[in-house]
């Protein structure tokens, strides 16, 4: 078998895809093709393809020349207003990618799928914790489950293998991403400071003391490469998390200290509502502090923040299966937050 490795990263501009591309390019022995609707800037060992994955014909046409792809890393996602409406587009995009790449890439070795704790029903309410990969399924609809079942059926009798990674909330850098907790906290804290306000936890009262965990985007990138190249991970699903647990009641004061803010008692409020009128203030801050001219929409993830801060139940999964299979990386979550905030300052996203 050839040792040449060519990665097709689907969903290249999201938190997961963007950080995975950075990791693959940094390894030095991968060629990378990034797929997204917006495309991107090509670089050494990296090129982007702009494609509408919901259009099967466009997907086949744009991927027809990618005959040397050996690994597919699938992290694309389409938002919809209801759980049932999420299924058709998110399943169709994966099917269109596999339908397009499998016939033209004879050296295909692996398809890696990004999932999440929705597989366990975490989005529906209190669920069995710590969640494990062999837990009982819950009542559909759930597109993560449908996507995995599609890969399981498609892989039968094939030379390539599949894997599914189930991260918690992913922390990392991306602009214009609706699921970006680190950005939401950083912008919320920055605006609080500009207004001379303390940092208040805006979620449900019980959410302040529930157990959570997160998944660093860099850690997840390493896990994806491991799952895509280690035979021990073939045709299995794995929970991937930082390895430590926290409560907002402990983490929130540490985040406040990073921004030199006092902490006031929590106050339940919808960020999507209370931050809706802050765009003029943000524009003035961009000019005042010489920040990059990103639009308010590009740095806003308020609905996602509201979702995470509403979890008034434990949100944890057992990550030991991956460790038993050979993946031993870990990240301290407080350090992850500091790294994200440092990076946002370095990029001049926040002052």
N, C-alpha and C positions, 0 to 999 in steps of 0.2 A: 504493500500500500504506500502511496506517495505521502511524504511528510509535509507537503504543502498544505497550509491552512488558510482558507478564505472564508471570512465570516460575513454573513448577511444579517445586519442588525435592523430589525423591523420595528419602527417607532423610534427613529434615531434622535429625535429632538426632545423627547421626554426625559424626566429625571433618570430613569433606568437606562434607556438607550444611550443617552448622551454620555453618561459616566462609564458605561460598558465600552463604548467606542474609545474613549480616552484610555481606558485600561488596556484594551486590545492593541491599540497603536503603540502604547508605551512598552508592551512586551517585546516588540521588535520582530517577532516571527509570524505575524498575522498580516494578511491583506484584508481590508475592511471595506464593505459596501454598506452605506447607510440609506435606508428607505424611509421616506416621510412625504407628507403632502407639500411641505415647504422647501424640501431640499436642504442644502447646506454648502459650506465652503470646503472644497477638496483640499487635501493635504498629502503629505508623504504617506504612502501605503493606505490612503483613504480617499474614497470618492462617494458622492451622494447621488441618489436617483430620486427624482420627484415623481410620485405615483399616487393615484387614487386607488387605494386597496379595496374599496367597495365596488370598483368597476373591474370585473373579471377580465374583460378584454384588454383594458389598459394595463392591468397587472401582468398579463401574459406577454404583452408587447414590450413593456419596459424591462421585464426580467428575462426575456428570451436569450439575451447575450451573456447571461451570467452562468456560463457553463462550467466554471471552475469553482463554484461555491461548494464548500465542504461542511459548513455548519450554519444553521439558521438559528438566530437568537430572536425570539418573538416577544416584543414588549409593546405592541400597538394597542391602542384603546380608543374607543369612541363612546362619548358620554351620551346618555339618553335619560329622559325624565322618569322612567319607571324600571323596575327590575326586569319585567317581561320584555320591555322594548330594548333592553341592552343585549339580549341574546342574538337576534338576527344579524345586526351589523358586526358584532364582535366575533361571532362564529364565521360569518361570511369572509371577513378579512383574512383569517387564518387559513380557511379552505382555499381562498384564491391564491395566497402565497404558495402553499404546498402544491396546489394544482399547477402553478406556473413553474416552480423551480424543480420539482422532482423529475419531470420528463427531460429537462435540459441539462441537469447537473448529475452526471453518472457517478461522480465521486462523493456524493452527499453521504455524510457519516452520522450527523446528529441534528435533531430539532429540539431546541430548548424553549420551553413555554413559561412565561411569567404568570403566576396566579396571585393568590393572596388568601387572607383568612376568611373571605367570603365563602370559600369551599366548605368551611365549618359552620356557616350561618352567622358569622360574627356581626354582619350588618343588620341582622334581623332582631337581635336582642341578646340577653345573657345566654351564653353557650358553654358547653363543657370545656373547662380549662384545667390544666394546659391541653390544648388541642394537639392531637397526634394524627399522623398521616393516614392511619387505618381507622379513624373514627367513622361512625355510621354517617351516611349521606343524609341530607335534609331535603325537604319538599322543594322541587323546582318552582320557578325558573332560576337558573344560575349559569351564566355563560362560561365561567371558569370550568365548571364540570363538563359542559358540552364540548368545550375545546379539548380537554384532556381525552374524553371518550372518542372524539374524532381522531386524534393522534394514535390512540391505542389501536383503533380499527385499521387505520391507514398503514401502520407500521408492520402489521402481521405479514410475515413472509418476506420482509424487506431487509436489505443489508444495513440500513441506517437504524439508529435507535432514537428514543425520545427521553426527555426528562422534564419535570415540572418543578419549579421553585416557588415556594410560598413565603414571601417576605411579609413582615408587618408593615407599618407605615414607613415609607422609604424617605430617608433624609439625604439631600444632595442639592446640587445647583441645576436649575433650568429656568428659563424665562417663558412666560406665557403658558405655564402649565397649571391646570386647574387643581392638581393634587400635590401641592407643594407646601407642606407644613412648616418647614424651616423658613421659607420666604414669608409666609403669613405671620409667623411670630416676629420675625425681624422687622417687618414693615409696621406691624401693630406696635411693637416696642418703640420704634423710631418715631412714629407719629405721637405716641403717648409722651415721649420725652420732649418733642417739639411743643406740645401743648402744656407742658409743665405738670403732667399728670403722673401718678404712680402706675405701676404695672398691675392691673387686676386680671386675675384669671376669669375669662368670660363664659366658662362652660357651666354645665349642670353642677349643683352642689356636690353630689356623690361622685362625680367624675374627678374631682380634685384629689380624692383618696383611693381611687381604683388603681389596680396594678396594670401597667402597660410595659411594652417593649417596642423598640424600633429597629429598623434595618438600615445601616449605612449603605449608601449607593455604591461606594467603593468596595465594601465587603460583598455586596450582592454581585458586583461585576466579577470578583474573584470566584464566587460560588458558581456563577454561570459558566465560566471557563472550566472550572473543575468538573461540573456536571456534564459539560459537553465533550470532555476529553478522557475522563477516567471511566473505564469499563465498570467499576463498582457502582456507578450512578445510573447505569443504563436502565431505561424503561421503568423509572420510579419517580415518585414525588418526594420533595424534601422541604421541611420548614427551614427557613433561613432568617435568623435574627442576630442581633448584636451579641447576645449572651448574658446581658444583665437586665434586671427589671427596675422600674422606677414608678413613683407616684408623682403627679404634678405638684402635690403639696410639698415635696422635697425639691423637685427640679425647677419649679417656677421661681423661687427666690434666687437660685443660682443663675437663671437666665436674666433676671432683673439686675443682679450684680454686674453681669457682663455689660449691660447697657447703662450702668451707673444710675439705676432707678430704684426707688423705694417700692415696696410691695404693700398694696392695700388689700383688704379682705376681698375674696371673690365676689363677683357680681354677675349673675346670669344675664347674658345679652347676646343677641345675634350679631356677629361681626359683619355679616352680609348686610344687615340693616344699618348699624351704627357707623360703619365705615363707608357707606354708599355716597356720602356727601363730601368725602375727604380728597377728591381728585384735585380741586383747585389748590388745596394746601400742599398736596404732593408735588404739583407742578412748581409751586413756589419754592419748595425744599430742593428740588432738582437744580433750580437756578441758584439758590442761596449757597448750596454746598458743592456745586460743580459736579453733580452726579451725572452718570450716563443718561441720555434723554430717553429712557424707557417710559412707555405710557403707563398710566396707573393700572390699566387692565393687565399689562404684562407682569406686574409685580403683585397682583391681587389673587389670593386663593381663599377668599373669605368663606365661601360655602364649604370647602373642604375642612377648613379650620373649625367651623361650626360642627361639622360631622364628628371630627375627632374629639372635640371638647364636650360632646354630648354623651360619650361612652361612660355611663355611670355603672359599668360592670367591668370585670377584669378582661383584658384583651391580650392574652398570652398563649403561646404555643410551645410545645416541646421541640427543641432543636437538636436533640441528642442523636437522632437517626443519621443526620449528615455527619456528625462527629464520628459515629461508629463506622461510617463508610469511608472516612478519610479526610473530611474537610474540617479543619481545626482553627480557622481564623475567627477573631472576635474583635469588637470595638466597644470601648466605653462610651455610653450614650452621652454623658455630659461633655466629653471631649469631642464627640461628633457634632453637637450643637455649636460648640466654640469654633470648630473648624469651618462649619457652614457660615457662621456669622463673620469670621475672619475673611473668608473667601468673598462674601458679599461686599465687604468693605474694600478689599483689594480690587474688585471689579468695579468699584464706585457705583454699586447698586444702592447702598445705604451709606450715610456719612460716618 
